[in-house]
Amino acid sequence: MTAAEVRQAAEAEADPPPQPQALLGHLTAYSNIIAPTTLVTSLLFYFGYLATRARFEYFGVYLDLVNLSTADLLLYGSEVVYVPIVLVALIALATAGLGLGTQWLVSDPRRDALSRWTALAIVMISFILFVRAVVGIVVPHVSANEVQGTTALSLTIGVLLLRHAGTLWGKLRERRSDPGWAPSGSGLAIARWSSIALAVCGVFWAANSFAASYGAGLGQVDAERLGGRPQVFLQTAEPLADPPPGVSHTALPAGGKFKHRYTGLRLLVESGGHLFLVPAPWQRGVSRTVVLANSGDVRLQLK
């Protein structure tokens, strides 16, 4: 064996190649970090978009015109993401409580009568909720004028209750000497996955509704607090075509570049090279938002 071969063999022994299992372990660890991060970022962006759209629509501004960056939407989403997280956590706690209650009922045969009446009551409640959800889905007028999330939560809670009633009935059936009719395994699998899909859709739908409602509430809060924001003194080279009510106009001395001055405005947001100015106080349905290009033809002074 030559000296080069001896050196290569020694290096191979000192630094063995990574084994497939070790590589798989590293990839699994990285995926456990990346996947939740991607999920949280996606939720922040999505719910931030829904809430921010409703927030600016309160001032009659379409979010597409504002042209916010992804970072801005993520920041706005950080204010809203707590609502769906709390909603999912509450539903998960309620589901766990139902599961524990089912285990307690079936743990003692002396409670079989109570278990049967409980299963019947749960089926009745879930049927009422499911009918309410179907009405809200089929009749758009109902879901458009209801309390936020009523149809979605009726669907989710109704499906979860029906699922637990089926579990309770199955436990009681196993204890009977003559269990009677039983659904097929494929039927149970279809029912199980369908109920999970409906519950997830209901939770996501409810989270959408709450995010939009929360954003509209933030818009109302912004309107109420406009008076506390710095006042904008707007100077322009050309006059505004139709200043909104509450905005005062003063003609500046001739000879300068800026010939018009407007007061009574507040800065709502600056994005995409445009200024979005609103009068204070804001009257929804009466006031209007002024949109100007942030160029050399306008000048802002804050007080």
RORO-219896 format. One record per atom (N, C-alpha, C, O): x, z, y. Coordinates in steps of 0.1 Angstrom, whole numbers, plus 2048, in hexadecimal, padded with zeros to 3 digits. Example, Ala and Ser with C-alpha at 12.3 -4.5 7.8 and 13.67 -1.06 7.14 Angstrom:
<pts>
88484E7C7 87B84E7D3 88484E7DF 88E8557DF 8808477EA 8898477F5 88184F800 88685080B 
</pts>
This chain:
<pts>
8098007F4 800800800 80980080C 81280880D 8067F7815 80E7F6822 80A80282B 801809829 813803836 81180D840 80480B847 7FD81584B 8007FF84A 7F47FC851 7E8800849 7DE80584E 7E87FD83C 7DD801833 7DC810832 7D0815832 7E7817832 7E6825831 7E082B83E 7D883483E 7E482584A 7DF82A856 7D0827857 7C883085C 7CB81C853 7BD819853 7B582284A 7AA82684D 7BA82583E 7B482E835 7B283C83B 7A884383A 7BD841842 7BD84E848 7B284E853 7AB858855 7B284385B 7A8843866 799843861 790849867 79883C855 78A83C84F 78684984A 77A84D84C 790851845 78D85F840 78A86884C 78187184B 791866857 79086F862 78386D86A 77D87686F 77F86086A 77385D872 76A854869 76984886B 76285A860 75A853857 74F84C85E 74A851868 74A840859 73F839860 73284185F 730849856 72A840869 71D84786A 71484385E 71383885B 70F84D858 70684B84C 6F8847851 6F484B85D 6F083F849 6E383B84E 6DA847851 6D284685A 6DB852849 6D285D84B 6D5864859 6CC868860 6E286485C 6E686A869 6E1862874 6DC86787E 6E3854873 6DD84B87D 6CE84D87F 6C984D88A 6C784E873 6B9850874 6B585D87B 6AB85D882 6BD867878 6BA87487F 6BC87388E 6B4878896 6C686C892 6C986A8A1 6BD8628A7 6B98658B2 6B98578A0 6AF84F8A6 6A28578A7 69A8558B0 69F85F89D 69386789D 6938718A9 6898738AF 69F8778AB 6A08818B6 69E87A8C3 69787F8CC 6A486E8C5 6A28678D1 6948628D3 68F8638DE 68D85E8C8 67F85A8CA 6768668CD 66C8648D5 6798728C9 67287D8CC 6738818DB 66A8878E1 67E87D8E1 67F87F8EF 6798748F8 672876901 67C8678F3 67885C8FB 66885A8FB 662857905 66285B8EF 6548598EE 64C8628F6 64385D8FE 64D86F8F6 6458778FF 64887490E 63F875916 654871911 65786E91F 650861924 64A86192E 65085791B 64984B91E 63A84D91F 633848928 635856916 626859917 623860924 61985C92A 62A86A928 628871934 629868940 620868949 63385F940 63485694B 62984C94C 624849957 624847941 61983E941 60C845946 60483F94D 60A852941 5FE859946 5FF85C955 5F585B95C 60B85F95A 60D862968 609855970 60285697A 60E84A96B 60C83D972 5FD839972 5F783697C 5F783B966 5E9836964 5DF83F96D 5D783A974 5E084C96B 5D7855972 5DB856981 5D2858989 5E7854984 5EB853992 5E5846998 5E08479A4 5E483B991 5DE82F996 5CF832999 5CA82E9A3 5C883798F 5BA839990 5B684399C 5AE8409A4 5BD84E99C 5BB8579A7 5BE8529B5 5B78549BE 5CA84B9B6 5CE8469C3 5C583B9C7 5C28399D3 5C08339BE 5B68289C2 5AA82E9C8 5A582A9D2 5A48399C1 59883F9C7 59C8479D4 5938479DD 5A884C9D5 5AC8539E1 5AC84A9ED 5A784E9F8 5B183E9EC 5B28359F7 5A582D9F9 5A2829A05 59D82C9EF 5908269F1 58782E9F9 57E829A00 58A83B9FA 582844A03 584840A12 57B842A1A 58F839A15 592834A22 590825A23 59381FA2D 58981FA19 586811A19 592808A17 5937FDA1B 59D80EA10 5A9806A0E 5AB8049FF 5AA80D9F7 5AD7F79FC 5AF7F49EE 5BE7F69EB 5C77F49F3 5C07FC9DF 5CE8009DB 5D77F49DA 5E37F59DC 5D27E99D7 5DA7DD9D5 5E07D99E3 5EB7D39E4 5D97DC9EE 5DE7D99FB 5E97E29FF 5F27DFA06 5E97EF9FA 5F37F99FE 6007F59F7 60B7F79FD 6007F09EB 60C7EB9E4 6167F79E3 6227F69E6 6118029DD 61A80D9DA 62380A9CF 6208029C6 62F8109CF 63980E9C5 6358169B9 62C81F9B9 63C8139AE 63981B9A1 63D82A9A3 63683299E 64882C9AA 64B83A9AD 6418429B5 63E84D9B2 63B83B9BE 6308419C6 6248449BD 61E84F9BE 62083B9B5 61583D9AC 6188489A2 60F85099F 62484A99E 628855995 62686299C 62286C996 62A8629A9 62986F9B1 61B8729B3 61787E9B2 6138689B6 60486B9B8 5FE86F9AA 5F58789AA 60386A99F 5FE86D992 60187B98E 5FA882986 60C881993 61088F990 605899995 6048A4990 5FD89599F 5F389D9A4 5E689D99C 5DF8A699C 5E5892994 5D889098D 5DA89397E 5D0896977 5E6891978 5E889296A 5E489F964 5E18A0958 5E48AA96C 5E08B7967 5D18B7963 5CE8BF959 5C98B0969 5BB8B0966 5B88AA957 5B28B1950 5BD89F954 5BB89A946 5C38A393C 5BE8A5930 5CE8A993F 5D58B1936 5CD8BE933 5CC8C2927 5C78C493E 5BF8D093C 5B28CC933 5AE8D392B 5AC8C0936 5A18BC92F 5A48BA920 59C8BF917 5AF8B491D 5B38B290F 5B68BF908 5B28C18FD 5BC8C890F 5C08D590A 5B38DD907 5B28E48FC 5A98DD910 59D8E490E 5958DF901 5908E68F9 5958D1900 58E8CB8F5 5958CF8E8 58F8D18DD 5A38CF8E8 5AB8D38DC 5A88E18D9 5A78E58CD 5A78EA8E3 5A48F88E0 5968FA8DA 5949028D1 58D8F38DF 57F8F48DA 57F8EE8CC 5788F48C3 5868E48C9 5868DE8BB 58D8E88B2 5888EA8A7 5988EF8B6 59E8F98AE 5959058AB 59490A8A0 58D9098B6 5849148B4 5799108AA 5759198A2 5749048AB 56A9008A1 56F900893 568904889 57C8FB892 5828FB884 58390A87F 58190C873 588913887 589921883 57B927880 57A92F876 571923888 564928885 55F923877 55892A870 562916874 55D910868 56491885C 55E91A852 57191A85D 578921853 57392F851 572934845 56F93685B 56A94485A 55C943853 55994C84B 554939856 547939850 547936841 54093C839 55092D83D 55192982F 55A932827 55B93181A 56093C82D 569945826 56294F81D 568955814 555951820 54D95B818 540955814 53995081C 53E954807 53194E802 525954807 51A94E808 52596180B 51A968811 51596281E 50A965823 51E95A824 51A954831 51694582F 51593E839 512941823 50E934821 501930828 50092582E 4F8939829 4EB936830 4EE93483F 4E992B845 4F693D844 4FA93C852 50292F855 50092885F 50A92B84B 51291F84C 50891284C 50A909854 4FE913844 4F5907844 4ED906851 4EC8FB856 4E8911856 4E1911863 4EA90D86E 4E6906877 4F791186E 50090D878 5038FF877 5048F8882 5058F986B 5078EB86A 4FB8E386F 4FD8D9876 4EF8E886C 4E38E1871 4E38E1880 4DF8D7887 4E68EC886 4E68EE895 4F08E589B 4EE8DE8A5 4FC8E4895 5078DC89A 5028CD89A 5058C58A3 4FC8C988F 4F88BB88D 4EE8B8898 4EE8AD89E 4E48C189B 4DA8BE8A5 4E08BD8B3 4DD8B48BA 4EA8C68B6 4F08C58C3 4F88B88C4 4F88B28CF 5008B58BA 5088A98BA 4FF89C8BC 5038938C2 4F489C8B5 4EB8918B6 4E688F8C4 4E58848CA 4E289A8CB 4DD89A8D9 4E88948E2 4E688C8EA 4F589A8E0 5008958E8 5038878E6 50687F8EF 5028838D9 5058758D6 4FB86B8DC 4FF8618E1 4EE86F8DC 4E48678E2 4E68668F1 4E585B8F7 4EA8718F7 4ED871906 4F8868909 4F8861913 502868900 50E85F903 50A851901 50E848909 50284D8F7 4FD8408F5 4F583B901 4F782F906 4ED844907 4E4840912 4EE83D91E 4EB834926 4F8846920 50184392B 50983792A 50D830934 50C83391D 51382691B 50B81A91D 50F810923 4FE81A917 4F680F917 4EF80D925 4ED801929 4EC81892C 4E6817939 4F081A944 4F3826946 4F681094A 501813954 4FC81B960 505823965 4EF81B963 4EB82396F 4EC83196C 4EF839975 4EA83595F 4EB84495C 4FA84995E 4FC853964 503841958 511846959 517845967 52084C96B 51183C970 51683A97D 511845986 517847991 50684C983 50085698C 501864986 4FA86D98B 50886697B 509873974 51587B97A 51D876981 516888976 521890979 52D889971 52C885966 539889978 544882972 547887964 549893962 54987E95B 54D88194D 542885944 545889939 535885948 52A88A940 529881933 528887928 528874935 52686B929 53286C920 53186D914 53E86C926 54A86C91E 54C879916 54F87990A 54988491D 54A891916 53F89390C 541899901 53388E90E 52988E904 52D8878F8 52A88C8ED 53387B8F9 5388748EE 54287C8E6 54287D8DA 54C8818ED 5578888E7 5528958E0 5558978D4 54B89D8E7 5468AA8E1 53C8A78D6 53D8AE8CB 53489D8D7 52A89A8CD 5318968C0 52D89A8B5 53B88D8C1 5428898B5 54A8948AF 54A8958A2 55089C8B7 5588A88B1 54F8B28AA 5528B789F 5438B58B0 53A8BE8A9 5358B889C 5348BF892 5328AB89C 52D8A4890 5388A5885 5348A6879 5448A3889 54F8A3880 5508B1879 5528B386D 54F8BC881 5508C987C 5438CD874 5448D486A 5388C8877 52C8CA86F 52E8C3861 52A8C9857 5348B7861 5378B1854 5418B984C 5408BA840 54B8BF853 5558C784B 54E8D3845 5518D783A 5458DA84D 53E8E6849 5358E283D 5348EA833 52E8D783E 5258D3833 52E8D0826 5298D381B 5398CA828 5428C781C 5468D3815 5478D4809 54A8DE81D 54E8EA817 5438F180F 5458F6804 5378F1815 52C8F780E 5288EF801 5258F47F7 52A8E2802 5278D97F6 5308DC7EB 52D8DC7DF 53D8DE7EE 5478E17E4 5448EE7DC 5488EF7D1 53D8F77E3 53A9047DD 52E9047D4 52D90C7CB 5268FA7D5 51A8F97CD 51D8F47BF 5268EC7BD 5158F97B5 5178F57A8 5138E67A6 5188DF79E 5088E27AD 5048D57AD 5058CF7BB 4FC8D07C3 5118C97BE 5138C47CC 50A8B97D0 5098B77DC 5058B17C7 4FC8A67CB 50389A7D0 50F8987CC 4FD8937D9 5038867DE 50F8897E7 50F8937EE 5188817E5 5248827EE 5288747F2 52886A7EA 52C8727FF 531865804 53E8617FD 5458697F8 5408547FD 54C84F7F6 5588527FF 55785580B 5648517F8 570854800 57384A80B 57784E816 57083D809 572834813 56883681F 56C83582B 55C83A81C 55283E827 55784982F 55684983B 55C854828 56185F82F 56D85B838 56E860843 576853833 58184F83B 57D847847 582849852 57383E846 56F836851 56883F85B 56A83E867 560849857 559852860 56485B867 56285E873 56E85F860 578868866 580861871 58186687C 58485586E 58C84D878 583848883 58884788F 577845880 56E84188B 56B84D895 56B84B8A1 56985988F 567864898 5738678A0 57286B8AC 57F86689B 58B8688A2 58C85E8AE 58F8618B9 5898518AA 58A8478B5 5808498C0 5838488CC 57484D8BC 5698508C6 56D85C8CF 56B85C8DB 5738668C9 5778728D0 58286F8DA 5828738E5 58C8678D6 5978638DE 59285B8EA 59685D8F5 5898518E7 5838498F2 57C8518FC 57D84F908 57485B8F7 56D864900 57686C909 57386D915 580871903 58A87990B 590871915 591875921 595865912 59B85C91B 592858926 595857932 585855922 57B85192C 57885C936 57885A942 577869931 575874939 581876943 57F87A94E 58D87593D 598876946 59986C951 59D86F95C 59586094E 594855959 58A85A964 58D85896F 57E85F95F 574862969 57986E972 57786E97E 57F87896C 584883973 58F87F97D 590885988 598876978 5A3872981 59D86B98D 5A286D998 59486298B 58E85B997 5868649A0 5888639AC 57F86E99A 5788789A2 5828819AA 5808849B5 58D8849A3 59788D9AA 59D8859B5 5A088B9C0 5A08789B3 5A68709BE 59D86F9CA 5A18709D5 58F86D9C7 58686C9D2 58587A9DA 58487A9E6 5868859D2 5878929D9 5938939E2 5928999EC 59E88E9DD 5AB88F9E5 5A98879F2 5AE88B9FC 5A287B9F1 5A08739FD 59787BA07 59A87AA13 58D882A02 58588AA0B 58D895A11 58B898A1D 59689BA0A 59E8A6A0F 5A88A0A1A 5AA8A6A24 5AD894A17 5B688EA21 5AE88BA2E 5B488DA39 5A2886A2D 59A883A39 597890A41 597890A4D 59489BA3A 5928A8A41 59E8ADA48 59D8B5A51 5AA8AAA43 5B68AFA48 5BE8A5A51 5C98A8A55 5B789AA55 5BE891A5E 5C2897A6B 5CC893A71 5B98A0A70 5BC8A6A7D 5C98AEA7D 5CF8B0A88 5CE8B2A71 5DA8BAA71 5E78B1A6F 5F28B6A6F 5E58A4A6E 5F089BA6D 5F6898A7B 5EE898A84 602894A7B 60888FA88 600884A8E 5FC87AA87 5FD885A9B 5F587AAA2 5FE86EAA4 60A86FAA8 5F9862AA2 600856AA4 5FC84FAB1 5F184EAB5 60784CAB9 605845AC5 60A837AC2 616834AC0 60182DAC1 604820ABD 605817AC9 5FC816AD2 610810ACA 612806AD5 6147F8ACE 61B7F6AC5 60D7EEAD4 60D7E1ACE 60F7D7AD9 60C7D9AE5 6147CBAD5 6167C0ADE 6087B9AE0 6067B4AEB 6007B8AD6 5F37B2AD7 5E87BCAD5 5EA7C6ACD 5DD7BAADB 5D27C4AD9 5CC7C4ACB 5CC7B9AC5 5C77CFAC7 5C07D0ABA 5B37C9ABC 5AC7CAAC6 5AF7C1AB2 5A37B9AB3 5977C1AB5 58E7BFABD 5957CCAAC 5897D4AAD 58D7E2AA9 58C7E6A9D 5927EAAB2 5967F8AAF 58A800AA9 57F7FEAAE 58D808AA0 582810A9A 57D81BAA3 58481FAAD 571820AA1 56C82BAAA 575837AAA 57B83BA9F 57783DAB5 580849AB6 58E846ABB 59684FABD 591839ABC 59F835AC1 59E831ACF 596829AD3 5A7837AD7 5A7834AE6 5B2829AE9 5BD829AE3 5AF821AF2 5B8816AF6 5BC818B05 5B481BB0D 5C9816B07 5CF816B15 5D880AB17 5E0807B0E 5D6803B22 5DE7F8B25 5EB7FDB2B 5EB805B35 5F67F8B26 6047FCB2B 6087F3B37 6037E8B38 6117F8B3F 6157EFB4B 61B7E2B46 6227E1B3C 6187D8B4E 61D7CBB4B 62D7CAB4C 6337D2B53 6327C0B45 6417BFB45 6487C3B39 6537BEB36 6427CCB31 6487D1B24 6437C9B19 63A7C1B1A 64A7CBB0D 6467C4B01 6387C9AFC 6307C1AF7 6377D6AFD 62A7DCAF8 6217DEB03 6247E4B0D 6157D9B02 60B7D8B0D 5FF7E1B0A 5F67E2B13 5FD7E6AFE 5F17EEAFA 5F57FBAF3 5FF7FBAEB 5EE805AF6 5F1812AEF 5E3817AEA 5D9817AF1 5E481DADD 5D8822AD7 5DB830AD2 5E6833ACD 5D2839AD4 5D3847ACF 5C784AAC7 5BD843AC6 5C8855AC0 5BD85AAB7 5BF855AA9 5B5856AA1 5CB851AA5 5CD84CA98 5D6855A90 5DE85DA96 5D5855A83 5DE85CA7A 5E3852A70 5DD849A6C 5F0855A6B 5F684CA61 5F1850A53 5F385CA4F 5EA847A4C 5E684AA3F 5F1847A35 5F4850A2D 5F783CA35 602838A2D 60A82CA33 604824A3A 61682BA30 61E820A33 62481AA26 62C821A20 62180EA23 626808A16 6257F9A17 61C7F4A1E 62F7F3A11 62F7E4A10 6307DDA1E 62B7D2A20 6377E4A27 6387DEA34 62C7DFA3D 62B7D7A47 6227E7A3A 6167E8A41 6137F7A44 616800A3D 60D7F9A50 608806A54 5F9807A52 5F27FEA56 5F5812A4C 5E7814A4B 5E3820A53 5E782CA50 5DC81EA5E 5D9828A68 5CA82AA68 5C2821A67 5C6837A69 5B883BA68 5B5844A75 5BE84BA79 5A9843A7A 5A584BA85 5A285AA81 59E85CA75 5A4863A89 5A1871A86 597876A91 59B875A9D 58C87CA8E 58787EA80 582872A79 57E868A7F 583872A6C 57E867A64 570869A60 56C873A5B 56785FA62 55985FA5E 557854A54 558848A57 555857A48 55384DA3D 547845A40 53C84AA42 549838A3F 53E82FA41 53E82AA50 537820A53 545831A58 54582DA67 55382AA6B 55581FA71 55D832A68 56B830A6C 571824A64 56C821A59 57C81EA69 582813A62 591816A63 59781DA6B 598810A59 5A7811A58 5AD805A5F 5A97FAA5C 5B7808A67 5BF7FEA6E 5CB7FAA65 5D3803A62 5CD7EEA62 5D97E9A5A 5E17E0A63 5DC7D6A68 5EE7E4A65 5F77DDA6D 6047DAA66 6087E2A5E 60A7CFA69 6177CCA63 6217D4A6B 6217D4A77 62A7DBA63 6347E4A69 63F7DBA6E 64A7DAA67 63D7D5A7A 6477CBA7F 64B7CFA8D 6487DAA91 6537C7A93 6587CAAA1 64D7C9AAB 64F7CCAB7 6417C4AA8 6367C3AB1 62E7D0AB3 6257D0ABB 6317DAAAB 62A7E7AAC 6357F2AAD 6407F0AA8 6317FCAB3 63A808AB4 631815AB3 627816AB9 63681EAAB 62F82AAA9 637836AAF 643836AAF 62F83FAB5 63484CAB9 62B857AB3 61F856AB4 632861AAE 62B86CAA7 62C878AB0 63687BAB6 621880AB0 62188CAB8 61A897AAF 6198A3AB3 
</pts>
